[in-house]
Amino acid sequence: MKTIVTIIFIIFLGFTAQAQNSTADVKVETTEMTIVTETSYEWNLETKTEVARLYKFKNSNIKKELNFLTKANKPKIA
């Protein structure tokens, strides 16, 4: 009895799958792009002064805050 019900169920699923209407093909608009063969470089010779700070002490507050650890950085045991 179980095998007969299973076969009828599989046949029913096959008929319903074939009865679905297929969707119409959607046409996509294409755009043409040109290839650039020449490149021009602009040289900016203006100098900008930037400040870099060096810290003598190992336990500086900035270095502590920049060297933080997250939960993802901790090793996990497999």
Backbone as CSV, one residue per row, in Angstrom:
resi,resn,N_x,N_y,N_z,CA_x,CA_y,CA_z,C_x,C_y,C_z
1,MET,0.835,-1.193,0.000,0.000,0.000,0.000,0.878,1.254,0.000
2,LYS,1.950,1.204,0.798,2.831,2.362,0.896,3.523,2.632,-0.438
3,THR,3.932,1.593,-1.136,4.597,1.779,-2.425,3.645,2.349,-3.467
4,ILE,2.393,1.935,-3.441,1.406,2.443,-4.404,1.158,3.928,-4.165
5,VAL,1.025,4.335,-2.912,0.811,5.742,-2.584,2.030,6.568,-2.985
6,THR,3.235,6.026,-2.779,4.463,6.731,-3.144,4.546,6.915,-4.657
7,ILE,4.212,5.889,-5.428,4.258,5.983,-6.892,3.227,6.991,-7.387
8,ILE,2.028,6.983,-6.825,0.987,7.946,-7.211,1.430,9.366,-6.865
9,PHE,2.075,9.545,-5.730,2.557,10.866,-5.319,3.636,11.374,-6.274
10,ILE,4.563,10.492,-6.672,5.632,10.887,-7.596,5.042,11.237,-8.966
11,ILE,4.077,10.468,-9.436,3.425,10.765,-10.722,2.670,12.081,-10.632
12,PHE,1.987,12.337,-9.521,1.269,13.595,-9.328,2.230,14.782,-9.359
13,LEU,3.380,14.656,-8.687,4.381,15.732,-8.716,4.924,15.944,-10.128
14,GLY,5.093,14.872,-10.887,5.571,14.991,-12.266,4.588,15.738,-13.143
15,PHE,3.300,15.447,-12.993,2.280,16.155,-13.785,2.180,17.628,-13.401
16,THR,2.273,17.921,-12.128,2.177,19.331,-11.720,3.403,20.108,-12.155
17,ALA,4.563,19.463,-12.200,5.777,20.157,-12.646,5.693,20.467,-14.135
18,GLN,5.096,19.581,-14.920,4.963,19.820,-16.352,3.865,20.823,-16.669
19,ALA,2.909,20.994,-15.778,1.784,21.890,-16.032,2.141,23.351,-15.789
20,GLN,3.327,23.626,-15.277,3.722,25.012,-15.013,3.950,25.747,-16.322
21,ASN,3.510,26.999,-16.373,3.737,27.825,-17.552,5.167,28.348,-17.528
22,SER,5.832,28.252,-18.651,7.202,28.755,-18.713,7.147,30.272,-18.885
23,THR,8.097,30.949,-18.267,8.114,32.402,-18.343,8.718,32.836,-19.666
24,ALA,8.306,33.984,-20.128,8.825,34.514,-21.382,10.253,34.985,-21.176
25,ASP,11.053,34.886,-22.213,12.445,35.321,-22.117,12.497,36.832,-22.008
26,VAL,13.274,37.302,-21.059,13.435,38.733,-20.843,14.638,39.199,-21.642
27,LYS,14.428,40.217,-22.483,15.532,40.727,-23.287,16.251,41.810,-22.501
28,VAL,17.565,41.768,-22.583,18.407,42.691,-21.838,18.977,43.715,-22.805
29,GLU,18.928,44.977,-22.411,19.514,46.017,-23.243,21.016,46.053,-23.007
30,THR,21.777,46.021,-24.087,23.230,46.042,-23.965,23.747,47.434,-24.264
31,THR,24.827,47.790,-23.616,25.463,49.075,-23.870,26.864,48.820,-24.397
32,GLU,27.276,49.640,-25.340,28.599,49.487,-25.914,29.570,50.409,-25.193
33,MET,30.720,49.874,-24.839,31.753,50.644,-24.168,32.965,50.703,-25.083
34,THR,33.591,51.863,-25.132,34.779,52.000,-25.959,36.025,51.722,-25.119
35,ILE,37.083,51.322,-25.782,38.345,51.021,-25.111,39.228,52.259,-25.187
36,VAL,39.758,52.677,-24.067,40.628,53.844,-24.006,42.050,53.382,-24.267
37,THR,42.677,53.953,-25.301,44.035,53.544,-25.649,45.072,54.537,-25.166
38,GLU,44.677,55.753,-24.871,45.624,56.758,-24.415,45.270,57.195,-23.001
39,THR,46.279,57.293,-22.172,46.068,57.776,-20.812,46.963,58.979,-20.588
40,SER,46.460,59.936,-19.871,47.261,61.121,-19.566,47.422,61.214,-18.054
41,TYR,48.625,61.571,-17.645,48.919,61.681,-16.229,49.139,63.145,-15.888
42,GLU,48.582,63.562,-14.776,48.794,64.922,-14.296,49.693,64.849,-13.069
43,TRP,50.767,65.595,-13.105,51.702,65.603,-11.994,51.378,66.766,-11.086
44,ASN,51.114,66.452,-9.837,50.830,67.473,-8.847,52.099,67.687,-8.028
45,LEU,52.767,68.809,-8.267,54.048,69.052,-7.621,53.932,69.854,-6.336
46,GLU,52.726,70.137,-5.920,52.546,70.876,-4.670,52.881,69.961,-3.496
47,THR,53.681,70.460,-2.599,54.053,69.639,-1.445,53.116,69.951,-0.283
48,LYS,52.693,68.907,0.366,51.831,69.049,1.537,52.612,68.584,2.749
49,THR,52.566,69.365,3.768,53.261,68.967,4.991,52.298,68.182,5.871
50,GLU,52.715,66.995,6.231,51.916,66.149,7.106,52.709,65.870,8.369
51,VAL,51.995,65.686,9.447,52.636,65.489,10.734,52.547,64.017,11.110
52,ALA,53.684,63.440,11.467,53.725,62.078,11.983,54.255,62.139,13.403
53,ARG,53.622,61.412,14.303,54.029,61.456,15.704,54.725,60.159,16.076
54,LEU,55.800,60.274,16.769,56.526,59.122,17.281,56.421,59.122,18.795
55,TYR,56.215,57.953,19.352,56.066,57.835,20.789,57.262,57.085,21.349
56,LYS,57.913,57.667,22.334,59.087,57.042,22.937,58.708,55.874,23.838
57,PHE,57.594,55.978,24.498,57.253,55.001,25.511,56.431,53.860,24.921
58,LYS,56.740,52.658,25.375,56.066,51.473,24.861,54.596,51.435,25.286
59,ASN,54.302,51.893,26.466,52.949,51.809,26.995,52.158,53.090,26.749
60,SER,52.327,53.669,25.624,51.597,54.880,25.268,50.113,54.545,25.074
61,ASN,49.234,55.470,25.407,47.792,55.222,25.279,47.381,55.007,23.829
62,ILE,47.983,55.709,22.895,47.615,55.573,21.494,47.949,54.180,20.988
63,LYS,49.137,53.689,21.312,49.520,52.362,20.851,48.626,51.283,21.463
64,LYS,48.217,51.469,22.692,47.318,50.497,23.320,45.980,50.462,22.595
65,GLU,45.466,51.630,22.241,44.156,51.671,21.595,44.212,51.173,20.162
66,LEU,45.318,51.390,19.482,45.429,50.916,18.111,45.728,49.432,18.031
67,ASN,46.217,48.844,19.081,46.600,47.441,19.081,45.545,46.587,19.793
68,PHE,44.267,46.838,19.533,43.211,46.118,20.231,42.993,44.745,19.605
69,LEU,42.365,43.850,20.337,42.035,42.510,19.865,40.530,42.324,19.919
70,THR,39.995,41.649,18.927,38.572,41.337,18.904,38.376,39.867,19.229
71,LYS,37.129,39.462,19.369,36.843,38.054,19.649,37.218,37.171,18.474
72,ALA,37.160,37.728,17.238,37.500,36.934,16.054,38.991,36.650,15.978
73,ASN,39.830,37.451,16.647,41.266,37.245,16.576,41.753,36.127,17.502
74,LYS,40.927,35.715,18.441,41.350,34.703,19.389,41.333,33.327,18.733
75,PRO,42.339,32.464,19.004,42.349,31.123,18.402,41.266,30.240,19.015
76,LYS,40.741,29.346,18.196,39.703,28.439,18.665,40.235,27.015,18.621
77,ILE,39.776,26.225,19.549,40.169,24.821,19.608,39.188,24.021,18.753
78,ALA,39.739,23.216,17.853,38.884,22.443,16.950,38.375,21.200,17.632
